[in-house]
Amino acid sequence: SHTISYNTTDNPVFVTKGIDASLTTQYAGLFGDSNYIKNTFRAIWYYSIFEEVVFSALGSVGIIEGLNGQKVNIIDKYTLGGPTLRGFQIGSNYGGIGPIDNETQESLGGKYMFRGSFQLETPIPGVKQYGLLVYTFTDFGTVTDFSNSPEITDTHTIRVSVGVGVS
C-alpha cells in the first residue's frame, strides 16, 4: 500500500486551520487468497470561526474491486461505524450500515463507501489549560455493493447521526 498526503494544518494535536488530505491505495495479490485494489480518499478542512471555536468538515470516499475475476472477501470490504460513523456499531446487524445477509442478518460490508462529518469544537470554560473540548457533530455515510440479490438486502441508505461529546 501507499499513501499520498497533503497537510497544511497549524498544529498536530489542536488544529485550528488548514487541510489534511490523503489518498491511500492498497493492492493485494502477490501472496495469499486476496486479489484486489482498494482506493480511499479522505480530506478534512479546519476553519477557526472565533479564536478558540473550530469548525471542521470531513469527506471520504472509497472503492474496492477484485482483480482477475476474484470476489472481494468480506474482511477486506468497507465498514462504517464506531469512530468512522459515531452512533453506529461497526458491522452492526439490525439497522447497521451497508448490505445485510437476509438469512443470518450479518453485515457484509461494501465495495463502495462514502462518509462525511461536520463538527464544531470549543474549549470547556474554566479548564482550557487541560485541553478539554466540547464538540457537536453530525456524521453521515453509507456502504454499498449496489447488488440486487434475494439473499442480500442492500438499501443504499445514507445513515445520519447527530451528537455532543467531550474530548
N, C-alpha and C positions, 0 to 999 in steps of 0.2 A: 504494500500500500504506500501511498504518498499523499502528502497534504501540501497545498499551496495556500499561503495565508497572507492577509493584508491587515495591518493593525496600526491605527493612529490614536488609540486610547491614551489618555493622560496619566493613568495610574493602573497598575496591575491588580490592585485589590479594590479600591474605592473609585471606580470610574465615574467621571462626571461629563466627559465629552469624548467624541471620536467614533470610529468604526472598527469593528473586529469582524473580519470576513474570512471564510476558508472554503476551499473545495478539496474534498478527500475522494480519492479513487482507490478502491480495493479490487484486487484481482486474485481469484482462487482457481487453481487448475494445474499447478505443477505437480503437487503431491496430494494424496487424499481423495475423498469421494466428492468433493465440491468442485464445480466448474462454473464460475460466474464472474461478472464485473458489476461493481456497485459504486455509484457516484452520489455523493451528498454535498450539497451547497448550503452553507449557513452564514448568515450575516446579522450582526446586532449593531444598531445605531444608538448612541447615547447622546442626550442633549440636556444641559443644565438649564432648567426653567428659571429657577432662582439660584441664589448662591449655593444652597445645600439640597435642593429638590431636583432629582434627576429623573427624566423620562427616558425609557428605552423601548425600542421596537425590535423584535426578533423575527426573522423569516428563515425557513429552512425547507428545502425540497430534496427528494431523493428518488432514485430509481435503481433497481437491481434486476439484471437479466441473466438467465442461464446461458451458457455458451455450448456450442456443439450439440444442440438439441437436448441438453440436460435441464431438468426442472431444478428450481431453486429450493434447497432444503428449508424447512420451517425455521430452524435455528438461525439461518442467515438472513431471513426476511426482516423488514422493518416492523417495529412495535412502538407504540406510544403509550405513555402513562408514567406515573411516578414523577421524576424530575423533568421529563420531557413534555408532560401534559398534566400539570398539577390538578388534583381532584379525581384522577382516574388511576386505577391499578394497571401495572404492566401486564399484558396478556389476560386481562380480566375477562372471565366468562360473563354471560348475562349482562348486557349493557356495556361491554368493553368496546374497544376501538378496533375496527377492521373486520375482516372476514371471520365467520364462526362456522365450525363444523356442526351441521344440524343434528347429527346423531349423538356426538359426545359433548356438544356445547363448548368445545375448546376453541380458544383463539388461535388462528392460523398465521397471523402476521400478514404482511402485504408486500408486493413488489414496488408499490408506489406510495410515497409519503409526502405530505406537506404539513407544516405546522407554523404557527405564528404566536406572538405574545406581545402584549403591551403592558408596561409596568411603570409605576410611579413610586419612587422611594425617597424617604426623608429621614434624617436622624431623629431619634426619640429625644424630646426636650429633657434636659437635666442629666442625660447620660451620654451626650455626644462624644465625650472623650473616650468612651469604651467602644465606639464604633457600632453601636446598636442601631439598626434601621427598622422602620416600619414601612411596609410596601403594600400597595394594592395592585392587583393584576387581573388580566383576562388572558387566558390561553385558549387556543383553538387549533384543530387539526384533524387529519384523517389518514388512515392507512387503507389501501385497497389493492385488489388484484384485477379489478374490472372483469370479474369472472361471472358467468351465468351457468350455474350448475344446481341440480336438485339436491345435491349433498352439502352445498355451501350457501350460507346467507352472507351476501356482500352488498350492504345497502349504500356504500359510498357516503355515509352520513358524516358531516362535519360536526365534531363534538366540541363543546364550549364549556369553559369553567371560569368563574369569577371568584376572587378571594382577597383576603387580607392576611399578611404574615409579618413575622418578626425575624430578623436575621442578625 
